[in-house]
Each structure stands twice: as C-alpha cells, then as structure tokens.
Amino acid sequence: MSGIEIVRGDITAQEVDAIVNAANESLLGGGGVDGAIHRSAGPDLLEECRGLGGCPTGQARITHGHRLPAKYIIHTVGPIWRGGGAGEPEFLASCYRSSLTLARDRGCETVAFPAISCGAYGYPLRKAAELSLATVREELDEHGLPALVRWVMFDEEAYRTWVEVQASSTS
Ligand code: ADP
C-alpha cells in the first residue's frame, strides 16, 4: 500500500494530524485555500503567523491548528507558474518534501495536502499531479512516515487529474 489517498472535499474539515496550507511568502493570509484555512482556524492563527516572519518559496513553517480539527497547520509557499523554466518543479517538489519533514518531526501520522500552486499560482494540473505524486511516493518509500498522505481536492478537475495520474503510475 502506498499510503496515498485522493478525495474531494474541504481541507479545513479534515480530521488529520496536520493539514498543509498553500500560503504566500508573507504567511499573513490570502485567497483560495489560504483564506479558507484562516477563516476556519480563527484569528489566533494570524497572530501565530505574524511571529514567523514569512517563508520563502519552496520552504514550510508549522503552526498549531487552533479551531481546526487538525492539530497542526503546515504552511508552504508554492511557486508561481512562469512557464516552467524558473525552477518551478524544484520549488514545488521542495514544498512537499519540506512539509513532510516538518510533519515527521512532530510525529504526525496523517497529513492532508491541497493541490499546491494549482489555483491562483497557475501551475498546470497534469504537470503538478505527476510531480507531486512522484515526490510524495519517494518520500514515503524513503521514510515510511507519515502513514497516510491524503490529497483533498476542492475542484473536480484537480481531483480527476490526480486520480488519473495516480492510476497510470501504479498500473
Ligand atoms: P495557490 O496560490 O498555491 O495556487 P490556491 O489556494 O489558489 O493556491 O489553490 C490551490 C488549490 O486549492 C486549488 O486547486 C483550489 O481549488 C484548492 N482549494 C481552494 N479552497 C480549498 C479548500 N477549502 N480545501 C481544499 N482545497 C482548496
């Protein structure tokens, strides 16, 4: 078993040890999944984020989950798609690896990801799915933890793309 699940839903409702936020470098909130997480977690999340002093693209920071069912929120900053020649794949892979490293450090067994960079940041879905799934599979093969990685897809197209790519790489 790969320990990877792909579901449709709202990441803020996930009862997992950590959810991952597709944040921006300020870590002070934004639109998309970032806005949804801040709304659900409540104002204490913004307060905690202010103390972090931002986060460079490709890296990750961890906070408490506040009002969310998840214990932790891992904030990672995906690359803005600029055509693919500006290091976007390396940055996106680094987001997944950095997030999983933090999750393991805190003993998280279950981690939920959104489709990092696939909304406002414009990363092409199929390219993102191939890279994201391959990177997480490598991490799980190498470390064996966390036990479960679940992608929680808000939109149908991202869900379908991830399921297709996962199916074609395991068949
Ligand atoms: P980015 O700026 O990294 O592209 P976005 O938040 O704009 O981040 O989009 C990333 C993905 O998160 C998109 O596929 C978007 O549909 C999805 N998304 C938005 N809200 C939620 C949510 N509540 N739960 C899970 N995914 C969400």
Backbone and ligand atoms as CSV (ligand in chain L), in Angstrom:
chain,resi,resn,atom,element,x,y,z
A,1,MET,N,N,0.836,-1.218,0.000
A,1,MET,CA,C,0.000,0.000,0.000
A,1,MET,C,C,0.866,1.261,0.000
A,2,SER,N,N,0.456,2.206,-0.801
A,2,SER,CA,C,1.262,3.413,-0.940
A,2,SER,C,C,1.059,4.383,0.209
A,3,GLY,N,N,-0.100,4.294,0.920
A,3,GLY,CA,C,-0.366,5.284,1.962
A,3,GLY,C,C,-0.805,6.612,1.405
A,4,ILE,N,N,-1.273,6.593,0.130
A,4,ILE,CA,C,-1.740,7.826,-0.507
A,4,ILE,C,C,-3.226,7.703,-0.821
A,5,GLU,N,N,-3.985,8.734,-0.459
A,5,GLU,CA,C,-5.417,8.801,-0.777
A,5,GLU,C,C,-5.696,10.101,-1.514
A,6,ILE,N,N,-6.676,10.070,-2.404
A,6,ILE,CA,C,-7.104,11.285,-3.106
A,6,ILE,C,C,-8.611,11.381,-2.931
A,7,VAL,N,N,-9.076,12.463,-2.347
A,7,VAL,CA,C,-10.515,12.615,-2.104
A,7,VAL,C,C,-10.951,14.010,-2.553
A,8,ARG,N,N,-12.266,14.168,-2.716
A,8,ARG,CA,C,-12.790,15.517,-2.932
A,8,ARG,C,C,-13.300,16.029,-1.607
A,9,GLY,N,N,-13.126,17.332,-1.356
A,9,GLY,CA,C,-13.637,17.880,-0.116
A,9,GLY,C,C,-12.965,19.185,0.236
A,10,ASP,N,N,-13.179,19.553,1.483
A,10,ASP,CA,C,-12.667,20.812,2.024
A,10,ASP,C,C,-11.570,20.463,3.025
A,11,ILE,N,N,-10.378,20.953,2.793
A,11,ILE,CA,C,-9.245,20.546,3.632
A,11,ILE,C,C,-9.417,21.008,5.082
A,12,THR,N,N,-10.177,22.086,5.284
A,12,THR,CA,C,-10.321,22.596,6.653
A,12,THR,C,C,-11.088,21.629,7.551
A,13,ALA,N,N,-11.853,20.717,6.955
A,13,ALA,CA,C,-12.675,19.798,7.749
A,13,ALA,C,C,-11.956,18.492,8.069
A,14,GLN,N,N,-10.727,18.341,7.615
A,14,GLN,CA,C,-10.040,17.047,7.739
A,14,GLN,C,C,-9.596,16.753,9.171
A,15,GLU,N,N,-9.929,15.557,9.616
A,15,GLU,CA,C,-9.506,15.128,10.953
A,15,GLU,C,C,-8.207,14.346,10.824
A,16,VAL,N,N,-7.140,15.111,10.647
A,16,VAL,CA,C,-5.804,14.531,10.464
A,16,VAL,C,C,-4.857,15.238,11.432
A,17,ASP,N,N,-3.644,14.730,11.547
A,17,ASP,CA,C,-2.687,15.378,12.456
A,17,ASP,C,C,-2.254,16.743,11.922
A,18,ALA,N,N,-2.067,16.834,10.607
A,18,ALA,CA,C,-1.648,18.119,10.028
A,18,ALA,C,C,-2.295,18.322,8.672
A,19,ILE,N,N,-2.736,19.560,8.437
A,19,ILE,CA,C,-3.116,19.925,7.067
A,19,ILE,C,C,-2.064,20.896,6.548
A,20,VAL,N,N,-1.900,20.896,5.230
A,20,VAL,CA,C,-0.926,21.787,4.608
A,20,VAL,C,C,-1.677,22.934,3.946
A,21,ASN,N,N,-1.160,24.129,4.140
A,21,ASN,CA,C,-1.720,25.335,3.546
A,21,ASN,C,C,-0.852,25.779,2.378
A,22,ALA,N,N,-1.486,26.089,1.245
A,22,ALA,CA,C,-0.766,26.697,0.112
A,22,ALA,C,C,-0.759,28.200,0.361
A,23,ALA,N,N,0.264,28.648,1.073
A,23,ALA,CA,C,0.312,30.034,1.548
A,23,ALA,C,C,1.094,30.912,0.567
A,24,ASN,N,N,1.243,32.177,0.897
A,24,ASN,CA,C,2.163,33.041,0.139
A,24,ASN,C,C,3.299,33.462,1.080
A,25,GLU,N,N,4.313,34.126,0.543
A,25,GLU,CA,C,5.534,34.353,1.324
A,25,GLU,C,C,5.323,35.178,2.591
A,26,SER,N,N,4.257,35.953,2.632
A,26,SER,CA,C,4.018,36.760,3.840
A,26,SER,C,C,3.519,35.907,5.011
A,27,LEU,N,N,2.883,34.790,4.708
A,27,LEU,CA,C,2.190,33.936,5.698
A,27,LEU,C,C,1.090,34.690,6.442
A,28,LEU,N,N,0.623,35.791,5.866
A,28,LEU,CA,C,-0.388,36.585,6.578
A,28,LEU,C,C,-1.777,36.431,5.963
A,29,GLY,N,N,-2.003,35.338,5.263
A,29,GLY,CA,C,-3.325,35.050,4.708
A,29,GLY,C,C,-3.430,35.511,3.270
A,30,GLY,N,N,-4.430,34.968,2.576
A,30,GLY,CA,C,-4.640,35.296,1.171
A,30,GLY,C,C,-5.956,34.715,0.724
A,31,GLY,N,N,-6.068,34.442,-0.575
A,31,GLY,CA,C,-7.312,33.869,-1.093
A,31,GLY,C,C,-7.229,32.360,-1.138
A,32,GLY,N,N,-8.147,31.743,-1.850
A,32,GLY,CA,C,-8.129,30.292,-2.057
A,32,GLY,C,C,-8.114,29.505,-0.767
A,33,VAL,N,N,-7.302,28.466,-0.771
A,33,VAL,CA,C,-7.265,27.565,0.384
A,33,VAL,C,C,-6.717,28.285,1.620
A,34,ASP,N,N,-5.811,29.225,1.402
A,34,ASP,CA,C,-5.221,30.006,2.498
A,34,ASP,C,C,-6.329,30.776,3.242
A,35,GLY,N,N,-7.177,31.464,2.483
A,35,GLY,CA,C,-8.275,32.211,3.090
A,35,GLY,C,C,-9.215,31.295,3.853
A,36,ALA,N,N,-9.519,30.151,3.257
A,36,ALA,CA,C,-10.444,29.200,3.899
A,36,ALA,C,C,-9.855,28.700,5.222
A,37,ILE,N,N,-8.552,28.425,5.227
A,37,ILE,CA,C,-7.908,27.915,6.454
A,37,ILE,C,C,-7.911,28.998,7.538
A,38,HIS,N,N,-7.569,30.226,7.180
A,38,HIS,CA,C,-7.570,31.298,8.187
A,38,HIS,C,C,-8.980,31.552,8.724
A,39,ARG,N,N,-9.980,31.509,7.859
A,39,ARG,CA,C,-11.364,31.719,8.339
A,39,ARG,C,C,-11.764,30.634,9.326
A,40,SER,N,N,-11.426,29.392,9.013
A,40,SER,CA,C,-11.849,28.288,9.881
A,40,SER,C,C,-11.012,28.198,11.150
A,41,ALA,N,N,-9.734,28.513,11.054
A,41,ALA,CA,C,-8.857,28.362,12.226
A,41,ALA,C,C,-9.049,29.502,13.228
A,42,GLY,N,N,-9.515,30.666,12.734
A,42,GLY,CA,C,-9.760,31.795,13.636
A,42,GLY,C,C,-8.567,32.739,13.730
A,43,PRO,N,N,-8.772,33.900,14.377
A,43,PRO,CA,C,-7.771,34.975,14.383
A,43,PRO,C,C,-6.464,34.630,15.101
A,44,ASP,N,N,-6.487,33.667,15.991
A,44,ASP,CA,C,-5.230,33.313,16.677
A,44,ASP,C,C,-4.205,32.737,15.708
A,45,LEU,N,N,-4.671,32.175,14.596
A,45,LEU,CA,C,-3.728,31.654,13.601
A,45,LEU,C,C,-2.916,32.804,13.005
A,46,LEU,N,N,-3.603,33.890,12.653
A,46,LEU,CA,C,-2.894,35.035,12.071
A,46,LEU,C,C,-1.871,35.579,13.069
A,47,GLU,N,N,-2.256,35.619,14.320
A,47,GLU,CA,C,-1.358,36.080,15.382
A,47,GLU,C,C,-0.097,35.207,15.430
A,48,GLU,N,N,-0.287,33.904,15.391
A,48,GLU,CA,C,0.866,32.997,15.421
A,48,GLU,C,C,1.720,33.177,14.148
A,49,CYS,N,N,1.063,33.347,13.010
A,49,CYS,CA,C,1.789,33.515,11.738
A,49,CYS,C,C,2.621,34.796,11.730
A,50,ARG,N,N,2.103,35.852,12.345
A,50,ARG,CA,C,2.861,37.115,12.409
A,50,ARG,C,C,4.222,36.897,13.051
A,51,GLY,N,N,4.291,36.003,13.995
A,51,GLY,CA,C,5.543,35.732,14.707
A,51,GLY,C,C,6.556,34.952,13.877
A,52,LEU,N,N,6.141,34.432,12.727
A,52,LEU,CA,C,7.044,33.589,11.933
A,52,LEU,C,C,7.899,34.407,10.967
A,53,GLY,N,N,7.449,35.612,10.630
A,53,GLY,CA,C,8.252,36.467,9.751
A,53,GLY,C,C,8.334,35.986,8.314
A,54,GLY,N,N,7.278,35.370,7.813
A,54,GLY,CA,C,7.240,34.968,6.414
A,54,GLY,C,C,7.946,33.652,6.146
A,55,CYS,N,N,7.935,33.258,4.868
A,55,CYS,CA,C,8.518,31.967,4.470
A,55,CYS,C,C,8.884,32.052,2.990
A,56,PRO,N,N,10.126,31.703,2.623
A,56,PRO,CA,C,10.491,31.737,1.199
A,56,PRO,C,C,9.791,30.638,0.389
A,57,THR,N,N,9.660,30.861,-0.894
A,57,THR,CA,C,9.086,29.856,-1.805
A,57,THR,C,C,9.859,28.539,-1.689
A,58,GLY,N,N,9.108,27.442,-1.630
A,58,GLY,CA,C,9.725,26.119,-1.554
A,58,GLY,C,C,9.984,25.628,-0.145
A,59,GLN,N,N,9.832,26.523,0.842
A,59,GLN,CA,C,10.029,26.100,2.234
A,59,GLN,C,C,8.681,25.976,2.956
A,60,ALA,N,N,8.722,25.591,4.235
A,60,ALA,CA,C,7.496,25.387,5.005
A,60,ALA,C,C,7.705,25.792,6.458
A,61,ARG,N,N,6.606,26.182,7.110
A,61,ARG,CA,C,6.620,26.532,8.529
A,61,ARG,C,C,5.413,25.857,9.175
A,62,ILE,N,N,5.480,25.613,10.480
A,62,ILE,CA,C,4.377,24.902,11.137
A,62,ILE,C,C,3.771,25.749,12.249
A,63,THR,N,N,2.441,25.696,12.350
A,63,THR,CA,C,1.737,26.347,13.468
A,63,THR,C,C,0.751,25.346,14.070
A,64,HIS,N,N,0.142,25.770,15.152
A,64,HIS,CA,C,-0.951,24.979,15.710
A,64,HIS,C,C,-2.171,25.059,14.791
A,65,GLY,N,N,-3.123,24.168,15.001
A,65,GLY,CA,C,-4.328,24.144,14.177
A,65,GLY,C,C,-5.413,25.083,14.669
A,66,HIS,N,N,-5.258,25.584,15.910
A,66,HIS,CA,C,-6.272,26.481,16.505
A,66,HIS,C,C,-7.669,25.848,16.434
A,67,ARG,N,N,-8.632,26.494,15.760
A,67,ARG,CA,C,-10.004,25.948,15.794
A,67,ARG,C,C,-10.254,24.808,14.815
A,68,LEU,N,N,-9.241,24.413,14.074
A,68,LEU,CA,C,-9.429,23.308,13.123
A,68,LEU,C,C,-9.392,21.969,13.844
A,69,PRO,N,N,-9.985,20.935,13.248
A,69,PRO,CA,C,-9.827,19.590,13.822
A,69,PRO,C,C,-8.372,19.114,13.759
A,70,ALA,N,N,-7.593,19.607,12.791
A,70,ALA,CA,C,-6.188,19.188,12.674
A,70,ALA,C,C,-5.363,19.810,13.796
A,71,LYS,N,N,-4.378,19.045,14.277
A,71,LYS,CA,C,-3.508,19.524,15.361
A,71,LYS,C,C,-2.570,20.625,14.867
A,72,TYR,N,N,-2.057,20.446,13.671
A,72,TYR,CA,C,-1.086,21.391,13.109
A,72,TYR,C,C,-1.498,21.864,11.721
A,73,ILE,N,N,-1.000,23.060,11.376
A,73,ILE,CA,C,-1.086,23.550,10.001
A,73,ILE,C,C,0.345,23.775,9.516
A,74,ILE,N,N,0.669,23.168,8.400
A,74,ILE,CA,C,1.987,23.365,7.796
A,74,ILE,C,C,1.786,24.315,6.623
A,75,HIS,N,N,2.437,25.465,6.694
A,75,HIS,CA,C,2.270,26.496,5.674
A,75,HIS,C,C,3.438,26.397,4.719
A,76,THR,N,N,3.150,26.140,3.467
A,76,THR,CA,C,4.230,26.066,2.480
A,76,THR,C,C,3.917,27.017,1.340
A,77,VAL,N,N,4.968,27.526,0.713
A,77,VAL,CA,C,4.785,28.530,-0.340
A,77,VAL,C,C,5.180,27.920,-1.676
A,78,GLY,N,N,4.175,27.645,-2.488
A,78,GLY,CA,C,4.408,27.075,-3.809
A,78,GLY,C,C,4.907,28.135,-4.774
A,79,PRO,N,N,5.489,27.673,-5.893
A,79,PRO,CA,C,5.961,28.614,-6.911
A,79,PRO,C,C,4.809,29.160,-7.752
A,80,ILE,N,N,4.952,30.388,-8.206
A,80,ILE,CA,C,4.053,30.933,-9.221
A,80,ILE,C,C,4.525,30.396,-10.567
A,81,TRP,N,N,3.610,29.839,-11.361
A,81,TRP,CA,C,3.989,29.277,-12.664
A,81,TRP,C,C,4.388,30.396,-13.618
A,82,ARG,N,N,5.615,30.310,-14.139
A,82,ARG,CA,C,6.088,31.319,-15.085
A,82,ARG,C,C,6.539,30.669,-16.384
A,83,GLY,N,N,5.977,29.496,-16.698
A,83,GLY,CA,C,6.312,28.817,-17.942
A,83,GLY,C,C,7.162,27.574,-17.731
A,84,GLY,N,N,7.645,27.360,-16.535
A,84,GLY,CA,C,8.335,26.121,-16.200
A,84,GLY,C,C,9.856,26.217,-16.178
A,85,GLY,N,N,10.402,27.335,-16.665
A,85,GLY,CA,C,11.857,27.447,-16.724
A,85,GLY,C,C,12.465,28.246,-15.589
A,86,ALA,N,N,11.654,28.548,-14.587
A,86,ALA,CA,C,12.141,29.386,-13.482
A,86,ALA,C,C,12.276,28.575,-12.194
A,87,GLY,N,N,12.542,27.275,-12.358
A,87,GLY,CA,C,12.728,26.433,-11.174
A,87,GLY,C,C,11.433,25.975,-10.534
A,88,GLU,N,N,10.310,26.146,-11.239
A,88,GLU,CA,C,9.023,25.785,-10.643
A,88,GLU,C,C,8.965,24.334,-10.164
A,89,PRO,N,N,9.423,23.350,-10.976
A,89,PRO,CA,C,9.334,21.963,-10.495
A,89,PRO,C,C,10.150,21.722,-9.227
A,90,GLU,N,N,11.347,22.302,-9.167
A,90,GLU,CA,C,12.191,22.105,-7.973
A,90,GLU,C,C,11.533,22.737,-6.750
A,91,PHE,N,N,10.957,23.924,-6.933
A,91,PHE,CA,C,10.289,24.579,-5.801
A,91,PHE,C,C,9.074,23.777,-5.337
A,92,LEU,N,N,8.301,23.273,-6.300
A,92,LEU,CA,C,7.096,22.528,-5.906
A,92,LEU,C,C,7.475,21.231,-5.178
A,93,ALA,N,N,8.471,20.517,-5.697
A,93,ALA,CA,C,8.916,19.289,-5.025
A,93,ALA,C,C,9.424,19.615,-3.624
A,94,SER,N,N,10.132,20.729,-3.509
A,94,SER,CA,C,10.659,21.138,-2.217
A,94,SER,C,C,9.540,21.456,-1.220
A,95,CYS,N,N,8.432,22.005,-1.694
A,95,CYS,CA,C,7.277,22.258,-0.808
A,95,CYS,C,C,6.804,20.952,-0.169
A,96,TYR,N,N,6.658,19.909,-1.000
A,96,TYR,CA,C,6.173,18.632,-0.474
A,96,TYR,C,C,7.183,18.019,0.489
A,97,ARG,N,N,8.471,18.052,0.105
A,97,ARG,CA,C,9.485,17.446,0.975
A,97,ARG,C,C,9.602,18.203,2.296
A,98,SER,N,N,9.627,19.532,2.233
A,98,SER,CA,C,9.748,20.320,3.471
A,98,SER,C,C,8.539,20.098,4.374
A,99,SER,N,N,7.360,20.038,3.780
A,99,SER,CA,C,6.141,19.832,4.578
A,99,SER,C,C,6.178,18.472,5.261
A,100,LEU,N,N,6.606,17.449,4.527
A,100,LEU,CA,C,6.633,16.103,5.121
A,100,LEU,C,C,7.724,15.981,6.175
A,101,THR,N,N,8.825,16.694,6.002
A,101,THR,CA,C,9.873,16.689,7.031
A,101,THR,C,C,9.335,17.275,8.335
A,102,LEU,N,N,8.646,18.419,8.232
A,102,LEU,CA,C,8.068,19.021,9.444
A,102,LEU,C,C,7.047,18.081,10.083
A,103,ALA,N,N,6.231,17.454,9.255
A,103,ALA,CA,C,5.212,16.531,9.772
A,103,ALA,C,C,5.870,15.379,10.536
A,104,ARG,N,N,6.911,14.822,9.972
A,104,ARG,CA,C,7.610,13.717,10.653
A,104,ARG,C,C,8.237,14.198,11.950
A,105,ASP,N,N,8.843,15.395,11.929
A,105,ASP,CA,C,9.481,15.946,13.140
A,105,ASP,C,C,8.479,16.055,14.288
A,106,ARG,N,N,7.216,16.362,13.967
A,106,ARG,CA,C,6.185,16.493,15.012
A,106,ARG,C,C,5.437,15.192,15.255
A,107,GLY,N,N,5.868,14.126,14.634
A,107,GLY,CA,C,5.243,12.828,14.866
A,107,GLY,C,C,3.875,12.668,14.230
A,108,CYS,N,N,3.607,13.428,13.170
A,108,CYS,CA,C,2.295,13.329,12.518
A,108,CYS,C,C,2.189,12.024,11.723
A,109,GLU,N,N,1.080,11.325,11.923
A,109,GLU,CA,C,0.831,10.069,11.196
A,109,GLU,C,C,-0.003,10.310,9.949
A,110,THR,N,N,-0.823,11.364,9.989
A,110,THR,CA,C,-1.744,11.629,8.881
A,110,THR,C,C,-1.630,13.092,8.472
A,111,VAL,N,N,-1.470,13.310,7.158
A,111,VAL,CA,C,-1.246,14.662,6.631
A,111,VAL,C,C,-2.109,14.869,5.392
A,112,ALA,N,N,-2.792,16.012,5.330
A,112,ALA,CA,C,-3.621,16.331,4.156
A,112,ALA,C,C,-3.027,17.503,3.386
A,113,PHE,N,N,-2.950,17.352,2.069
A,113,PHE,CA,C,-2.423,18.393,1.176
A,113,PHE,C,C,-3.522,18.915,0.259
A,114,PRO,N,N,-3.477,20.196,-0.091
A,114,PRO,CA,C,-4.252,20.686,-1.232
A,114,PRO,C,C,-3.389,20.548,-2.488
A,115,ALA,N,N,-3.921,20.972,-3.632
A,115,ALA,CA,C,-3.138,20.974,-4.870
A,115,ALA,C,C,-2.312,22.266,-4.887
A,116,ILE,N,N,-1.152,22.192,-4.223
A,116,ILE,CA,C,-0.293,23.382,-4.064
A,116,ILE,C,C,0.038,23.995,-5.431
A,117,SER,N,N,-0.086,25.294,-5.527
A,117,SER,CA,C,0.225,26.088,-6.741
A,117,SER,C,C,-0.777,25.932,-7.882
A,118,CYS,N,N,-1.808,25.114,-7.718
A,118,CYS,CA,C,-2.718,24.819,-8.846
A,118,CYS,C,C,-3.909,25.765,-8.941
A,119,GLY,N,N,-4.006,26.749,-8.052
A,119,GLY,CA,C,-5.088,27.732,-8.125
A,119,GLY,C,C,-4.550,29.029,-8.694
A,120,ALA,N,N,-4.502,30.041,-7.861
A,120,ALA,CA,C,-4.054,31.377,-8.287
A,120,ALA,C,C,-2.640,31.350,-8.861
A,121,TYR,N,N,-1.809,30.414,-8.423
A,121,TYR,CA,C,-0.419,30.381,-8.880
A,121,TYR,C,C,-0.246,29.699,-10.239
A,122,GLY,N,N,-1.314,29.097,-10.776
A,122,GLY,CA,C,-1.363,28.721,-12.186
A,122,GLY,C,C,-0.516,27.549,-12.660
A,123,TYR,N,N,-0.067,26.672,-11.771
A,123,TYR,CA,C,0.746,25.520,-12.198
A,123,TYR,C,C,-0.145,24.574,-13.003
A,124,PRO,N,N,0.284,24.124,-14.181
A,124,PRO,CA,C,-0.566,23.216,-14.967
A,124,PRO,C,C,-0.875,21.943,-14.183
A,125,LEU,N,N,-2.150,21.566,-14.187
A,125,LEU,CA,C,-2.609,20.487,-13.303
A,125,LEU,C,C,-1.880,19.165,-13.514
A,126,ARG,N,N,-1.761,18.744,-14.783
A,126,ARG,CA,C,-1.171,17.424,-15.009
A,126,ARG,C,C,0.305,17.399,-14.596
A,127,LYS,N,N,1.021,18.443,-14.929
A,127,LYS,CA,C,2.429,18.521,-14.513
A,127,LYS,C,C,2.530,18.515,-12.990
A,128,ALA,N,N,1.648,19.255,-12.329
A,128,ALA,CA,C,1.681,19.309,-10.864
A,128,ALA,C,C,1.357,17.940,-10.272
A,129,ALA,N,N,0.370,17.260,-10.855
A,129,ALA,CA,C,-0.033,15.946,-10.333
A,129,ALA,C,C,1.120,14.957,-10.456
A,130,GLU,N,N,1.767,14.930,-11.622
A,130,GLU,CA,C,2.858,13.970,-11.832
A,130,GLU,C,C,3.998,14.219,-10.845
A,131,LEU,N,N,4.372,15.465,-10.719
A,131,LEU,CA,C,5.497,15.799,-9.842
A,131,LEU,C,C,5.134,15.590,-8.365
A,132,SER,N,N,3.942,16.022,-7.979
A,132,SER,CA,C,3.538,15.943,-6.573
A,132,SER,C,C,3.436,14.486,-6.130
A,133,LEU,N,N,2.793,13.664,-6.964
A,133,LEU,CA,C,2.636,12.254,-6.597
A,133,LEU,C,C,3.986,11.550,-6.560
A,134,ALA,N,N,4.845,11.822,-7.541
A,134,ALA,CA,C,6.154,11.158,-7.565
A,134,ALA,C,C,6.987,11.570,-6.352
A,135,THR,N,N,6.931,12.846,-6.005
A,135,THR,CA,C,7.734,13.338,-4.876
A,135,THR,C,C,7.266,12.714,-3.564
A,136,VAL,N,N,5.958,12.674,-3.375
A,136,VAL,CA,C,5.445,12.117,-2.116
A,136,VAL,C,C,5.690,10.610,-2.051
A,137,ARG,N,N,5.545,9.928,-3.183
A,137,ARG,CA,C,5.830,8.485,-3.185
A,137,ARG,C,C,7.286,8.240,-2.783
A,138,GLU,N,N,8.193,9.009,-3.322
A,138,GLU,CA,C,9.620,8.866,-2.981
A,138,GLU,C,C,9.856,9.087,-1.497
A,139,GLU,N,N,9.235,10.127,-0.969
A,139,GLU,CA,C,9.392,10.446,0.465
A,139,GLU,C,C,8.869,9.304,1.332
A,140,LEU,N,N,7.708,8.771,0.967
A,140,LEU,CA,C,7.115,7.692,1.774
A,140,LEU,C,C,7.950,6.430,1.656
A,141,ASP,N,N,8.479,6.166,0.467
A,141,ASP,CA,C,9.343,4.991,0.310
A,141,ASP,C,C,10.590,5.123,1.167
A,142,GLU,N,N,11.140,6.326,1.205
A,142,GLU,CA,C,12.390,6.532,1.930
A,142,GLU,C,C,12.194,6.515,3.443
A,143,HIS,N,N,11.118,7.144,3.930
A,143,HIS,CA,C,10.982,7.351,5.382
A,143,HIS,C,C,9.897,6.495,6.035
A,144,GLY,N,N,8.931,6.008,5.253
A,144,GLY,CA,C,7.853,5.190,5.827
A,144,GLY,C,C,6.848,5.978,6.639
A,145,LEU,N,N,7.057,7.261,6.790
A,145,LEU,CA,C,6.161,8.119,7.565
A,145,LEU,C,C,5.963,9.442,6.818
A,146,PRO,N,N,4.843,10.105,6.986
A,146,PRO,CA,C,3.660,9.715,7.747
A,146,PRO,C,C,2.959,8.500,7.121
A,147,ALA,N,N,2.134,7.842,7.902
A,147,ALA,CA,C,1.477,6.623,7.444
A,147,ALA,C,C,0.481,6.916,6.327
A,148,LEU,N,N,-0.134,8.091,6.388
A,148,LEU,CA,C,-1.147,8.436,5.376
A,148,LEU,C,C,-0.951,9.847,4.859
A,149,VAL,N,N,-0.911,9.981,3.544
A,149,VAL,CA,C,-0.956,11.294,2.895
A,149,VAL,C,C,-2.237,11.343,2.074
A,150,ARG,N,N,-3.059,12.336,2.356
A,150,ARG,CA,C,-4.343,12.467,1.660
A,150,ARG,C,C,-4.394,13.803,0.923
A,151,TRP,N,N,-4.605,13.741,-0.392
A,151,TRP,CA,C,-4.870,14.993,-1.113
A,151,TRP,C,C,-6.359,15.272,-1.036
A,152,VAL,N,N,-6.685,16.484,-0.643
A,152,VAL,CA,C,-8.094,16.875,-0.529
A,152,VAL,C,C,-8.358,17.946,-1.580
A,153,MET,N,N,-9.120,17.548,-2.594
A,153,MET,CA,C,-9.322,18.402,-3.757
A,153,MET,C,C,-10.659,19.103,-3.697
A,154,PHE,N,N,-10.592,20.394,-3.848
A,154,PHE,CA,C,-11.786,21.217,-3.792
A,154,PHE,C,C,-12.521,21.159,-5.129
A,155,ASP,N,N,-11.741,21.141,-6.219
A,155,ASP,CA,C,-12.416,21.157,-7.521
A,155,ASP,C,C,-12.264,19.830,-8.254
A,156,GLU,N,N,-13.303,19.548,-9.054
A,156,GLU,CA,C,-13.445,18.276,-9.763
A,156,GLU,C,C,-12.257,17.995,-10.692
A,157,GLU,N,N,-11.791,19.031,-11.376
A,157,GLU,CA,C,-10.738,18.810,-12.364
A,157,GLU,C,C,-9.423,18.390,-11.702
A,158,ALA,N,N,-9.098,19.030,-10.607
A,158,ALA,CA,C,-7.875,18.654,-9.884
A,158,ALA,C,C,-8.020,17.230,-9.359
A,159,TYR,N,N,-9.192,16.915,-8.822
A,159,TYR,CA,C,-9.443,15.564,-8.298
A,159,TYR,C,C,-9.229,14.532,-9.405
A,160,ARG,N,N,-9.887,14.778,-10.558
A,160,ARG,CA,C,-9.812,13.820,-11.669
A,160,ARG,C,C,-8.371,13.652,-12.152
A,161,THR,N,N,-7.657,14.744,-12.268
A,161,THR,CA,C,-6.278,14.682,-12.759
A,161,THR,C,C,-5.402,13.864,-11.816
A,162,TRP,N,N,-5.514,14.124,-10.528
A,162,TRP,CA,C,-4.697,13.382,-9.555
A,162,TRP,C,C,-5.027,11.884,-9.592
A,163,VAL,N,N,-6.332,11.559,-9.693
A,163,VAL,CA,C,-6.737,10.141,-9.711
A,163,VAL,C,C,-6.181,9.458,-10.958
A,164,GLU,N,N,-6.259,10.140,-12.100
A,164,GLU,CA,C,-5.751,9.554,-13.355
A,164,GLU,C,C,-4.246,9.332,-13.282
A,165,VAL,N,N,-3.525,10.308,-12.795
A,165,VAL,CA,C,-2.067,10.184,-12.740
A,165,VAL,C,C,-1.667,9.094,-11.744
A,166,GLN,N,N,-2.361,9.045,-10.630
A,166,GLN,CA,C,-2.067,8.003,-9.630
A,166,GLN,C,C,-2.338,6.616,-10.215
A,167,ALA,N,N,-3.460,6.481,-10.942
A,167,ALA,CA,C,-3.821,5.184,-11.540
A,167,ALA,C,C,-2.800,4.776,-12.600
A,168,SER,N,N,-2.359,5.729,-13.414
A,168,SER,CA,C,-1.434,5.356,-14.503
A,168,SER,C,C,-0.047,5.026,-13.969
A,169,SER,N,N,0.292,5.524,-12.809
A,169,SER,CA,C,1.631,5.235,-12.296
A,169,SER,C,C,1.670,4.001,-11.412
A,170,THR,N,N,0.499,3.481,-11.049
A,170,THR,CA,C,0.521,2.259,-10.222
A,170,THR,C,C,0.065,1.038,-11.000
A,171,SER,N,N,-0.374,1.262,-12.283
A,171,SER,CA,C,-0.881,0.110,-13.047
A,171,SER,C,C,0.263,-0.552,-13.815
L,1,ADP,P1,P,-2.007,28.628,-4.956
L,1,ADP,O1,O,-1.867,30.111,-4.731
L,1,ADP,O2,O,-0.858,27.828,-4.349
L,1,ADP,O3,O,-2.278,28.289,-6.378
L,1,ADP,P2,P,-4.848,28.369,-4.235
L,1,ADP,O4,O,-5.422,28.421,-2.874
L,1,ADP,O5,O,-5.205,29.477,-5.181
L,1,ADP,O6,O,-3.249,28.219,-4.048
L,1,ADP,O7,O,-5.241,26.998,-4.936
L,1,ADP,C1,C,-4.675,25.756,-4.608
L,1,ADP,C2,C,-5.731,24.671,-4.736
L,1,ADP,O8,O,-6.518,24.666,-3.545
L,1,ADP,C3,C,-6.723,24.865,-5.895
L,1,ADP,O9,O,-6.859,23.607,-6.574
L,1,ADP,C4,C,-8.013,25.259,-5.194
L,1,ADP,O10,O,-9.157,24.821,-5.892
L,1,ADP,C5,C,-7.875,24.500,-3.891
L,1,ADP,N1,N,-8.709,24.920,-2.743
L,1,ADP,C6,C,-9.333,26.100,-2.506
L,1,ADP,N2,N,-10.016,26.052,-1.338
L,1,ADP,C7,C,-9.814,24.795,-0.817
L,1,ADP,C8,C,-10.248,24.107,0.355
L,1,ADP,N3,N,-11.036,24.671,1.257
L,1,ADP,N4,N,-9.835,22.807,0.531
L,1,ADP,C9,C,-9.028,22.210,-0.368
L,1,ADP,N5,N,-8.585,22.811,-1.495
L,1,ADP,C10,C,-8.968,24.085,-1.712
